[in-house]
Amino acid sequence: MLATAAGGIHPAVARLAAHYADGTITGGRARCVALLHTLKLVIADFKTPKNTKYAHALTSLVNGVVQHLQAARPMAVSMGNAVKSLKTHLARMAEDASLATEEEARARTLKHLEYFEKEKLLAAGAFIAEHGANEIVDGDVVVTHGASHHVREILLRAKRDGRAFAVTVVDSRPNLEGRDTLRKLLGAGVDCTYATLAGLSYVLREGKATKVFLGAAAVLANGAVVSRVGTAAVAAVANAHGVPVLVAAETCKFHERVHLDAVAYNELGNPAAIASTVTYPAADGLEGWEKVERLSVLNLTYDVTPAACVTSVVCESGLVAPSDVPSFLR
């Protein structure tokens, strides 16, 4: 039930779905923030149908929003937890006889969404930056992979705090997200080195790396970390070299699901992104691969890092061991 007064999909939902599908909005945190803002617009326009209760009707509407967005791209764990929190709020509201008007119910619902964004995302991010920056000391050589909002904020906070350290950004194709991280760190005056995954072992060994900071799409109940593909390789090689691996993630990315690998759950990106010479200008490319029998091209979005390769998870509560994640899920 996504009908507006005009009888179609709410324009904010359609717009968000398009942004998810084309990659305009990426990253678990950014996607969750965008979802919350869109839900606020939808709820602000929502009118309870006759002979129905506000909480029940709005729950049906939210289910429709989720279904539409899921069709564009599977929801991130933080998004799922945000929706779960909203539905729990609506279930309690359905039993609350003190609500006199629909406007009062709407105001309380919007306030709940504001709370989730402020406490679970914004405030959590500030605490993560503080806790993570405290782990960086003068002389550190920090390795990171790709682009992570929290890792970037940790590094920028450490720089503002006056720590003297260097960063090696390890990047991977096809998206080369690490270049954005590199630009922001250089703009803040951080000494940086840039390398691709092919040079990972070298930068960890010869680059005298002291710590690895990684982002996460989810931290699972068995302590495993789901993140952008390439992260598991960075963590595994760092672990083999005895370099501590710290993963930055707010607790709204913790999930009761258990994965041993990235086979059971993953997303497939556009295969053209890794087959095209635009992505690999020095290569011959794989144009026309769709017509080649017995050839498949896989562009995996995520991989899974085992808990054994993770030293600590940096969350808003501080540094926790991967084995302690279940205690946050109770």
N, C-alpha and C positions, 0 to 999 in steps of 0.2 A: 504494500500500500504506500505508493510514493506520489500519490496524486496531489497536485496543487490546485489552485482555483481554476487553472486553465486545463486541468485534466491530464497533465503530463508529468514527467519526472521533474522533481524540484531542480531548478537550474544549477544550484550550488552543488548538488550531488552529481549531476551530469558533468559539470566542469571538473570536479575533483576526480571522478572516474577517468576522465580523459587525461588529466595530469599524471595519475598513477600509471596509466597504460603507456603513455609516451615517455615516461621517465623524467618529466619536468620536476616532479617531487620525488626524491629518493631518500633513503635512510630511514630507519625505524622511528627515530625521534621526530624528524620532520613530517613524516607521513602521519604519525599519531597527532601531532599538533594540528595539522591540516584537517584531520578527521574531526577533532573536537570543535574547531572553528566552524566547520560545515554543519555539524550537529546543532550548534547554537543557532545557526540561520534557519535550519529546518524546524527546530522547536519553536523559534520565535514566530514562524508563520503558521504553526500547527493550530488547528481548531478541532475540538473534540466533536466527532459525529454525534448525531442525536441517538439517544438510547444506549450510549456506551460510556464507560468511565475513562477519565483522562489517562490514567496510568496504563490501563489495558490497551487502549487505542494507540497510545504513543509507543508502547512496546512493539506492537505490530508494525508501526511505521519504522521504528529503528531496525527491526528485522529486515524490512524491505530495503532500507538504505544499505545495510551490510551485504545483502544478497547482490545488490547492484554493483557495489564496490568490489566485492569478491570476484565478480565476473571480469572486471578490468585487471585486477592483480590480487593474488592471495594476500590476506591481511597479515601484517606483522604481529608478533606476539604482544607488543605494547598496545597496539590497536585493539586486539582481542580482549586484553585486560581492561582497557578503557570502556569498551562496550559492555563487558561483564559487570563492571562497576556501575554503569548507568542502569542496566537491567535490574541489578540488586536494589538500587535506589528506588526504581519505579515499583518493584514488588513490595517494598516496605511502604511506599506511598499509597499503594492500593489498599493497604490495611489501616491507614491513618485517617481516622474520622474527623480530625481537627481541621482539615483543609476545607475552607468555606467556598472558595472560588477557583475557577480555572486559572486566573491570572496569578493567584497565590501559588498554585501548583507549578505553573510555568516558571515563576521566579525561583522557586526552590530547586527545580530541575536545572536551570541555567547556572545557579549557584554551585550545584554539585559538579557540573562540568568545569566551571572556573576553578573549583578546589582541586580537581584531578590535574588540570594543567599546571596550576601554580605549585602544588605540593609534589606531585609524582613526576613531573617533568622539569619545570624550571628550577624549583628549589633543590630538587634531587641533583640536577646538573651542576648547580653551584657547589654543592657539598662534594660531589665527585671530583670536580676540578680542584677543590681545596685538598681533599685527601690524597689525590694522585700527585699533586704538585709537591706535597710534603715528602714524597718518596724520592724525589729528584734532588741530588746533592751536587755541589760543585765538582766538575770533572767528569760527570756522567756522559756517556754516549748512548743516547736513547734510540732504539730502532722502532719504527712503526710501519704499518702496512696500509696502503690505500688511503681512504679518507674516513675518519671517524670524528664526529662532532665532539664527543667527550674527550678523546685523546688530544685533539687540537686545543681544546680549552684547558686541559691539564698542562700542556706544554707552554701555552701562552701565559697561564697563571704563574708557572715556575719562572718564566722570564720576567714577569712584572715583579715577582718577589726577589729578583736580583740574583737568581742562581746562574752560575756559569756552566753551561752544558752545550752539547752538540746533538744534532738529530740526524739520523739516516732514514730517509723515506724510501721504503721498498715498494715498488709499484708492480702492477700486473695488468696485462691486456685482457679484454679489449678496451675497457673504460678508462684506464690510466687515471683513476680518481686521485692518486697520490699527488698529481701535479697541482691540484687545487690546494692540498695541504701544504705543499712546498711553497707555493706563492704566498700563502698567509704567514707561514713561519718566517720566510725571508723578509716579508714586509714588517715583521715585528722585531727584526734584528737577530734572529736565531741562526747560528751557524749550521748549515745543512749539507748533507750529501744525498745524492739521488741515485738509485739503482733499481734494476728490475729483479724479478725473482731469480733469474739466472745467476745473479751475483750475490744471492743471499748468504751462502756459506762464507764467501770471501768477506763480506762486510761484517759478519758476526765475529769472524776470527781475526782478520787483519785490521778491521776497523775498531777493534777493542771495545765492542759493545758491552755495556754494563747492565742494561735493562731493556726489555721489550714491552711496549704498551700497545694494546690492540683493542679495537672496538668489537661490538657484538650486536647481532640481531636478536639473539635469545641466549639465555643461560638455562640449561635444562636441569631436571631434578637429580640427574646423576653427575652433575658438575660439568658436563660437556658444553662446549660453546659453539653456537651456530653463528657464523659470520660470513662476510663476502669471501668468495672462493680465493684461495691463496693464503688465507689466514692460518689454516691448519699446518701448511708447509712451514711458514715462518715460526710458529710455536714449536713444532717438532724439532726443527733444526736448532732453534735457540735452546730448547731443553737438552739436546744432545751436546751442546757446547757449554752447558751449565749456566746459561744466562737466565735470570728470573723473568717470567712472563706474567704481566699484569693485564687483566682484561677489565675495561671500564664499561659498566652497564648499570642503569638504574634498576631497582627491584621490580618495576612494572614490566621488565623484560624477562623476569624469572618465570619458568613454566614447568608444570608438573609432568610434562611429556618427557620420555626417555629415548634418546637416540644413541646408537653405537656408530653410525656412519651417516653419510649424506644421501644414501640411496632411498630410504623410506620416505623422506620428505625433502623436496627441493623445488626450485623454480628453474625453468628453462628459458633463457633469454633468446633473443633473435639470433639464429645461427649465422645470418649474414654478417653480424658484427665481428665474428672471428674468421669468416671466410673471405672477407673483402680485402682488396689491396689498399683501400682507403684506410683501414685499420692497421694494416701491415704494409706500409709503402715500399719497404725494401724487399718484399716477398712477391712471389708470382700470384698469390691468391688462389682461391678455389672457385672462381666464377663458373657457374653451370653445374655445381656439385649436385643440385637437386635432380639432375638427369642421369647421374651416375648410379648404376645399380650397385647394391651392397655397400653404399657409402652413406653414413649418417654424420652430421656435424652437431656436436653438443656444446651449448654455451651455458654451463652451470652457473647459477647465481650464488649458491652457498656451499660451504663445506663445514665439517664438524671437527672441532678440536677436542680430543679426549681430555678428561679432567686431569690425567696424569701429566699433561704438558702445561698445565696452568698453575702458577704459583699462588696467585691471589686474584679475587674479583674485587675491583674497586667500585663500591656502590655508595649510596647516600649514608649508609650506616658505618662506613669505614672499609677496611680491608677484611674480607672474609675468605675462608678456604672454600674451594669448590664443593667439598663435602658438607659444608654448612648451608648450602642453598636450600635443601628441603625444609629447614627450620623457618624460612621466610614464606613458605608456601602453605603453612598450616592455618 
